[in-house]
Amino acid sequence: MTRILASTALALLLLAGCAETQKATDTTVAAAKAQVNPTLSTSDAAFITAAARGGMAEVQLGQLAQTNGRSTAVKRFGQRMVTDHGRANQDLAALAQQKQISLPDGIGAEHQQTYDALAKLHGRAFDRAYAKAMVQDHRSDLQAYQTEAQSGTDADVKAFAARNVPVLQEHLRLAQRLPQH
């Protein structure tokens, strides 16, 4: 009987050890997956993620502007957002693939709140709120892209940001001209 108890105890210790080894292995694998490309700086990777969320949001908001907006200028601006940010999103996806970075699945909580608030509006109220949101968003985006273009560590990521600075400057200029009153 003592032998059976000792064997059972030994088996339980081995199983517990295997479970701990499996947990450690799972943690290591998760950490490795989280940082697929260790040569890319954290700030460059964060820029890619933020740019992806922002670009996806601009496309969704542009589509919303085309359906909920009243003025031709807002609808035209919305189409421009779909076209320009759609193109930039494709370029960013190719860059992320090259850098072995996974892009986010969605637009993120902040952009979702903006979308949800704007989706409740129509006509002039939508036009004013959308114009205000686009000015704020493009000011923020422009700052982030300029910072990355100047201070990023990865040449390809910096080049992507630099290529898009003039586009964002134009978007900001156009957004400031939208009806905001």
LOVO-545404 format. One line per 3 residues: number of its first residue (from 1); their letters; for each residue x, y, z of N, C-alpha, C. Coordinates in Angstrom, 2 decimals. Example, Ala and Ser with C-alpha at 12.3 -4.5 7.8 and 13.67 -1.06 7.14 Angstrom:
1 = as = 13.19/-5.69/7.80/12.30/-4.50/7.80/13.20/-3.30/7.80; 12.85/-2.25/7.08/13.67/-1.06/7.14/12.90/0.03/7.87
% end
This chain:
1 = mtr = 0.82/-1.18/0.00/0.00/0.00/0.00/0.86/1.25/0.00; 1.96/1.22/0.78/2.86/2.36/0.83/3.49/2.59/-0.52; 3.78/1.49/-1.20/4.37/1.58/-2.53/3.40/2.23/-3.52
4 = ila = 2.14/1.90/-3.43/1.13/2.47/-4.32/0.99/3.97/-4.04; 0.97/4.34/-2.78/0.88/5.75/-2.42/2.10/6.52/-2.91; 3.28/5.95/-2.75/4.50/6.60/-3.20/4.50/6.75/-4.72
7 = sta = 4.04/5.74/-5.44/3.96/5.80/-6.90/2.96/6.86/-7.35; 1.83/6.91/-6.64/0.81/7.89/-6.98/1.32/9.30/-6.72; 2.00/9.48/-5.59/2.55/10.79/-5.26/3.58/11.21/-6.30
10 = lal = 4.44/10.28/-6.70/5.44/10.58/-7.72/4.78/10.95/-9.05; 3.75/10.22/-9.43/3.02/10.51/-10.67/2.38/11.89/-10.61; 1.79/12.23/-9.45/1.19/13.55/-9.31/2.23/14.65/-9.40
13 = lll = 3.40/14.45/-8.79/4.47/15.45/-8.88/4.93/15.61/-10.32; 5.05/14.51/-11.05/5.46/14.59/-12.45/4.42/15.34/-13.29; 3.13/15.03/-13.04/2.07/15.72/-13.77/2.06/17.21/-13.44
16 = agc = 2.25/17.54/-12.17/2.29/18.96/-11.78/3.47/19.65/-12.47; 4.60/18.97/-12.50/5.78/19.52/-13.18/5.51/19.73/-14.66; 4.83/18.78/-15.29/4.49/18.91/-16.71/3.55/20.08/-16.94
19 = aet = 2.60/20.25/-16.02/1.65/21.36/-16.16/2.39/22.69/-16.06; 3.32/22.81/-15.11/4.09/24.05/-14.96/4.97/24.28/-16.18; 5.56/23.21/-16.70/6.37/23.33/-17.91/5.52/23.78/-19.07
22 = qka = 4.30/23.25/-19.19/3.40/23.63/-20.27/3.00/25.10/-20.14; 2.73/25.55/-18.89/2.38/26.96/-18.68/3.54/27.86/-19.11; 4.75/27.49/-18.72/5.93/28.28/-19.10/6.10/28.30/-20.61
25 = tdt = 5.89/27.15/-21.25/5.99/27.07/-22.70/4.93/27.93/-23.36; 3.68/27.87/-22.84/2.60/28.69/-23.39/2.91/30.17/-23.26; 3.47/30.58/-22.12/3.82/31.98/-21.90/4.92/32.41/-22.86
28 = tva = 5.91/31.57/-23.06/7.01/31.88/-23.97/6.51/32.01/-25.40; 5.64/31.10/-25.82/5.08/31.15/-27.17/4.25/32.41/-27.34; 3.44/32.77/-26.33/2.62/33.98/-26.42/3.51/35.22/-26.52
31 = aak = 4.59/35.26/-25.75/5.50/36.40/-25.81/6.18/36.48/-27.17; 6.54/35.34/-27.72/7.18/35.33/-29.04/6.21/35.81/-30.11; 4.94/35.40/-30.01/3.95/35.84/-30.99/3.69/37.33/-30.87
34 = aqv = 3.71/37.87/-29.63/3.44/39.29/-29.43/4.52/40.15/-30.07; 5.74/39.68/-30.06/6.83/40.44/-30.65/7.41/39.63/-31.80; 6.71/39.66/-32.92/7.11/38.87/-34.07/8.41/39.40/-34.65
37 = npt = 8.56/40.71/-34.70/9.74/41.32/-35.29/10.49/42.10/-34.22; 11.45/41.46/-33.54/12.16/42.14/-32.46/13.09/43.26/-32.94; 13.33/43.34/-34.26/14.21/44.41/-34.75/13.45/45.73/-34.93
40 = lst = 12.14/45.70/-34.90/11.34/46.91/-35.05/11.13/47.52/-33.66; 11.39/48.81/-33.53/11.25/49.46/-32.23/9.79/49.46/-31.78; 9.60/49.57/-30.49/8.26/49.63/-29.93/7.50/50.83/-30.48
43 = sda = 8.18/51.96/-30.63/7.49/53.16/-31.13/7.10/53.00/-32.59; 7.94/52.37/-33.41/7.59/52.12/-34.81/6.40/51.16/-34.91; 6.41/50.12/-34.10/5.31/49.16/-34.10/4.02/49.83/-33.62
46 = afi = 4.13/50.68/-32.60/2.95/51.40/-32.10/2.41/52.35/-33.15; 3.30/52.99/-33.89/2.86/53.87/-34.97/2.08/53.08/-36.03; 2.60/51.93/-36.42/1.92/51.11/-37.42/0.53/50.73/-36.94
49 = taa = 0.42/50.31/-35.70/-0.87/49.92/-35.14/-1.84/51.10/-35.10; -1.37/52.25/-34.62/-2.23/53.43/-34.55/-2.62/53.91/-35.94; -1.69/53.89/-36.87/-1.98/54.32/-38.24/-3.01/53.40/-38.88
52 = arg = -2.92/52.11/-38.59/-3.88/51.15/-39.15/-5.28/51.42/-38.59; -5.37/51.60/-37.28/-6.69/51.88/-36.68/-7.26/53.18/-37.22; -6.42/54.20/-37.29/-6.88/55.49/-37.79/-7.30/55.43/-39.24
55 = gma = -6.53/54.73/-40.06/-6.87/54.60/-41.47/-8.17/53.86/-41.70; -8.37/52.79/-40.94/-9.63/52.05/-41.05/-10.81/52.92/-40.61; -10.59/53.70/-39.55/-11.65/54.58/-39.06/-12.00/55.64/-40.09
58 = evq = -10.98/56.21/-40.74/-11.23/57.24/-41.76/-12.08/56.69/-42.91; -11.81/55.47/-43.30/-12.61/54.85/-44.37/-14.06/54.67/-43.90; -14.25/54.13/-42.70/-15.60/53.91/-42.19/-16.35/55.23/-42.01
61 = lgq = -15.66/56.23/-41.48/-16.30/57.53/-41.28/-16.59/58.20/-42.62; -15.72/58.00/-43.60/-15.95/58.55/-44.93/-17.19/57.93/-45.57; -17.36/56.64/-45.37/-18.55/55.97/-45.88/-19.80/56.50/-45.20
64 = laq = -19.69/56.73/-43.90/-20.81/57.26/-43.14/-21.16/58.68/-43.61; -20.14/59.47/-43.93/-20.36/60.83/-44.42/-21.15/60.83/-45.73; -20.91/59.84/-46.53/-21.61/59.76/-47.80/-23.08/59.43/-47.63
67 = tng = -23.43/58.73/-46.55/-24.83/58.38/-46.34/-25.55/59.36/-45.40; -24.86/59.85/-44.36/-25.52/60.70/-43.36/-25.32/62.19/-43.60; -24.36/62.54/-44.43/-24.08/63.95/-44.67/-25.14/64.61/-45.53
70 = rst = -25.23/65.92/-45.40/-26.19/66.67/-46.21/-25.49/67.42/-47.34; -24.40/68.12/-47.00/-23.75/68.96/-47.99/-22.92/68.15/-48.98; -22.84/68.66/-50.17/-22.03/68.03/-51.21/-20.57/67.99/-50.79
73 = avk = -20.12/69.06/-50.13/-18.73/69.14/-49.69/-18.39/68.02/-48.70; -19.29/67.74/-47.78/-19.07/66.67/-46.79/-19.07/65.31/-47.48; -20.00/65.11/-48.38/-20.06/63.83/-49.10/-18.81/63.63/-49.96
76 = rfg = -18.38/64.69/-50.61/-17.18/64.61/-51.45/-15.94/64.36/-50.60; -15.87/65.03/-49.45/-14.75/64.82/-48.53/-14.76/63.37/-48.02; -15.94/62.86/-47.70/-16.05/61.47/-47.25/-15.53/60.50/-48.30
79 = qrm = -15.88/60.75/-49.57/-15.37/59.89/-50.65/-13.86/59.99/-50.75; -13.34/61.18/-50.57/-11.88/61.37/-50.61/-11.21/60.58/-49.50; -11.83/60.55/-48.32/-11.27/59.79/-47.19/-11.25/58.29/-47.52
82 = vtd = -12.32/57.81/-48.12/-12.39/56.40/-48.50/-11.28/56.08/-49.50; -11.11/56.92/-50.50/-10.12/56.68/-51.54/-8.69/56.78/-51.00; -8.38/57.93/-50.39/-7.01/58.17/-49.94/-6.58/57.24/-48.81
85 = hgr = -7.44/57.11/-47.81/-7.07/56.25/-46.68/-7.16/54.77/-47.06; -8.03/54.44/-48.00/-8.06/53.06/-48.49/-6.73/52.69/-49.14; -6.20/53.60/-49.94/-4.90/53.39/-50.60/-3.78/53.31/-49.55
88 = anq = -3.80/54.22/-48.60/-2.78/54.22/-47.54/-2.87/52.94/-46.70; -4.10/52.48/-46.45/-4.28/51.24/-45.68/-3.66/50.05/-46.41; -3.79/50.01/-47.73/-3.18/48.94/-48.51/-1.65/49.01/-48.42
91 = dla = -1.11/50.22/-48.53/0.34/50.39/-48.40/0.81/49.98/-47.02; 0.06/50.36/-46.00/0.41/50.03/-44.62/0.34/48.52/-44.38; -0.66/47.87/-44.96/-0.78/46.41/-44.82/0.42/45.71/-45.43
94 = ala = 0.88/46.20/-46.58/2.06/45.61/-47.21/3.30/45.84/-46.34; 3.42/47.04/-45.78/4.54/47.34/-44.90/4.51/46.47/-43.65; 3.34/46.33/-43.05/3.20/45.49/-41.85/3.57/44.04/-42.15
97 = qqk = 3.16/43.56/-43.31/3.52/42.19/-43.69/5.03/42.06/-43.85; 5.63/43.04/-44.50/7.08/43.03/-44.68/7.81/43.05/-43.33; 7.26/43.80/-42.37/7.89/43.94/-41.05/7.41/42.87/-40.08
100 = qis = 6.56/41.99/-40.54/6.03/40.88/-39.74/5.28/41.39/-38.50; 4.45/42.40/-38.72/3.62/42.97/-37.66/2.16/42.68/-37.99; 1.43/42.20/-37.02/0.01/41.95/-37.21/-0.75/43.25/-37.02
103 = lpd = -1.62/43.55/-37.96/-2.44/44.75/-37.86/-3.66/44.46/-36.98; -4.19/45.50/-36.34/-5.37/45.29/-35.50/-6.59/44.93/-36.34; -7.52/44.24/-35.71/-8.74/43.80/-36.39/-9.76/44.92/-36.55
106 = gig = -9.72/45.88/-35.65/-10.74/46.92/-35.67/-10.15/48.30/-35.49; -11.06/49.27/-35.34/-10.64/50.66/-35.30/-10.27/51.14/-33.89; -10.55/50.37/-32.88/-10.22/50.76/-31.52/-11.36/51.53/-30.86
109 = aeh = -11.32/51.59/-29.55/-12.42/52.15/-28.76/-12.65/53.64/-29.03; -11.58/54.42/-29.11/-11.74/55.86/-29.32/-12.42/56.17/-30.65; -11.94/55.53/-31.72/-12.54/55.74/-33.03/-13.97/55.18/-33.08
112 = qqt = -14.21/54.10/-32.36/-15.55/53.52/-32.34/-16.53/54.47/-31.66; -16.10/55.15/-30.61/-16.97/56.12/-29.94/-17.33/57.25/-30.90; -16.36/57.74/-31.65/-16.62/58.79/-32.62/-17.60/58.30/-33.67
115 = yda = -17.35/57.10/-34.18/-18.24/56.54/-35.20/-19.67/56.41/-34.66; -19.80/55.85/-33.47/-21.12/55.64/-32.89/-21.87/56.96/-32.69; -21.16/57.99/-32.24/-21.79/59.30/-32.03/-22.23/59.90/-33.37
118 = lak = -21.38/59.81/-34.38/-21.72/60.37/-35.68/-22.82/59.57/-36.38; -22.87/58.30/-36.15/-23.88/57.45/-36.81/-25.30/57.82/-36.38; -25.44/58.49/-35.23/-26.75/58.89/-34.74/-27.23/60.20/-35.38
121 = lhg = -26.32/60.88/-36.10/-26.64/62.19/-36.66/-26.89/62.11/-38.16; -27.67/63.09/-38.65/-27.95/63.19/-40.08/-28.02/64.66/-40.46; -27.86/64.92/-41.75/-28.03/66.27/-42.27/-27.00/67.24/-41.73
124 = raf = -27.46/68.47/-41.45/-26.54/69.53/-41.00/-25.84/69.18/-39.70; -26.55/68.55/-38.78/-25.93/68.17/-37.50/-24.76/67.21/-37.75; -24.97/66.27/-38.67/-23.88/65.36/-39.02/-22.73/66.13/-39.64
127 = dra = -23.04/67.00/-40.60/-22.00/67.76/-41.30/-21.11/68.51/-40.32; -21.73/69.22/-39.36/-20.95/70.00/-38.38/-20.09/69.08/-37.51; -20.68/68.03/-36.99/-19.95/67.13/-36.09/-18.84/66.38/-36.84
130 = yak = -19.12/65.97/-38.06/-18.12/65.27/-38.86/-16.96/66.20/-39.19; -17.26/67.43/-39.58/-16.21/68.39/-39.90/-15.31/68.62/-38.69; -15.92/68.81/-37.53/-15.15/69.03/-36.30/-14.27/67.82/-35.99
133 = amv = -14.84/66.63/-36.11/-14.09/65.40/-35.83/-12.93/65.23/-36.81; -13.16/65.57/-38.08/-12.10/65.42/-39.09/-10.96/66.41/-38.88; -11.27/67.61/-38.45/-10.22/68.58/-38.15/-9.38/68.07/-36.97
136 = qdh = -10.04/67.67/-35.90/-9.32/67.17/-34.73/-8.49/65.94/-35.07; -9.10/65.00/-35.78/-8.44/63.76/-36.10/-7.23/63.99/-37.01; -7.39/64.84/-38.01/-6.28/65.06/-38.93/-5.15/65.88/-38.30
139 = rsd = -5.48/66.75/-37.36/-4.41/67.44/-36.61/-3.59/66.42/-35.83; -4.29/65.53/-35.16/-3.61/64.49/-34.36/-2.81/63.55/-35.25; -3.43/63.10/-36.35/-2.73/62.19/-37.27/-1.51/62.85/-37.87
142 = lqa = -1.65/64.10/-38.28/-0.54/64.82/-38.89/0.63/64.91/-37.93; 0.35/65.21/-36.67/1.40/65.28/-35.67/2.10/63.92/-35.52; 1.33/62.85/-35.45/1.91/61.51/-35.29/2.75/61.12/-36.51
145 = yqt = 2.27/61.42/-37.69/3.01/61.08/-38.91/4.28/61.92/-39.02; 4.21/63.19/-38.68/5.40/64.03/-38.73/6.44/63.56/-37.73; 6.00/63.19/-36.54/6.91/62.68/-35.52/7.59/61.40/-36.00
148 = eaq = 6.81/60.49/-36.56/7.38/59.23/-37.06/8.34/59.50/-38.21; 7.97/60.40/-39.12/8.83/60.71/-40.26/10.16/61.29/-39.81; 10.16/62.03/-38.73/11.39/62.66/-38.24/12.16/61.77/-37.26
151 = sgt = 11.44/61.06/-36.40/12.09/60.38/-35.28/12.01/58.86/-35.30; 11.33/58.29/-36.27/11.22/56.83/-36.32/12.59/56.20/-36.50; 12.69/54.93/-36.15/13.98/54.25/-36.26/14.07/53.35/-37.48
154 = dad = 12.95/52.91/-37.99/12.95/52.03/-39.16/12.78/52.88/-40.42; 13.70/52.74/-41.36/13.69/53.57/-42.57/12.41/53.40/-43.38; 11.89/52.18/-43.48/10.68/51.94/-44.27/9.44/52.56/-43.61
157 = vka = 9.36/52.46/-42.30/8.22/53.03/-41.57/8.29/54.56/-41.64; 9.49/55.10/-41.49/9.68/56.56/-41.61/9.27/57.03/-43.01; 9.65/56.29/-44.03/9.33/56.67/-45.40/7.82/56.63/-45.63
160 = faa = 7.13/55.62/-45.09/5.67/55.56/-45.20/5.05/56.80/-44.57; 5.50/57.14/-43.38/4.96/58.31/-42.69/5.23/59.58/-43.49; 6.46/59.72/-43.98/6.82/60.93/-44.73/6.00/61.07/-46.02
163 = rnv = 5.76/59.95/-46.69/4.94/59.98/-47.93/3.52/60.45/-47.66; 3.02/60.17/-46.48/1.63/60.48/-46.16/1.43/61.83/-45.48; 2.50/62.48/-45.06/2.36/63.80/-44.43/1.68/64.80/-45.37
166 = pvl = 2.11/64.94/-46.63/1.43/65.91/-47.50/-0.06/65.58/-47.72; -0.40/64.32/-47.77/-1.80/63.91/-47.94/-2.61/64.35/-46.72; -2.06/64.11/-45.54/-2.77/64.50/-44.32/-2.87/66.01/-44.19
169 = qeh = -1.86/66.73/-44.64/-1.92/68.20/-44.63/-3.06/68.68/-45.53; -3.20/68.06/-46.68/-4.28/68.41/-47.59/-5.64/68.05/-46.99; -5.72/66.90/-46.33/-6.97/66.51/-45.68/-7.35/67.52/-44.60
172 = lrl = -6.38/67.94/-43.81/-6.65/68.92/-42.75/-7.14/70.23/-43.36; -6.48/70.67/-44.41/-6.89/71.91/-45.08/-8.33/71.79/-45.59; -8.66/70.67/-46.22/-10.02/70.45/-46.73/-11.04/70.35/-45.59
175 = aqr = -10.67/69.67/-44.53/-11.59/69.50/-43.38/-11.90/70.85/-42.74; -10.91/71.73/-42.69/-11.12/73.06/-42.11/-12.08/73.90/-42.93; -12.26/73.56/-44.18/-13.17/74.30/-45.08/-14.59/73.74/-45.06
178 = lpq = -14.80/72.61/-44.42/-16.13/72.01/-44.35/-17.04/72.87/-43.48; -18.35/72.80/-43.70/-19.29/73.59/-42.89/-19.24/73.14/-41.42; -18.84/74.07/-40.54/-18.71/73.72/-39.13/-19.68/74.51/-38.24
181 = h = -20.56/75.27/-38.82/-21.50/76.07/-38.02/-22.92/75.70/-38.32
% end
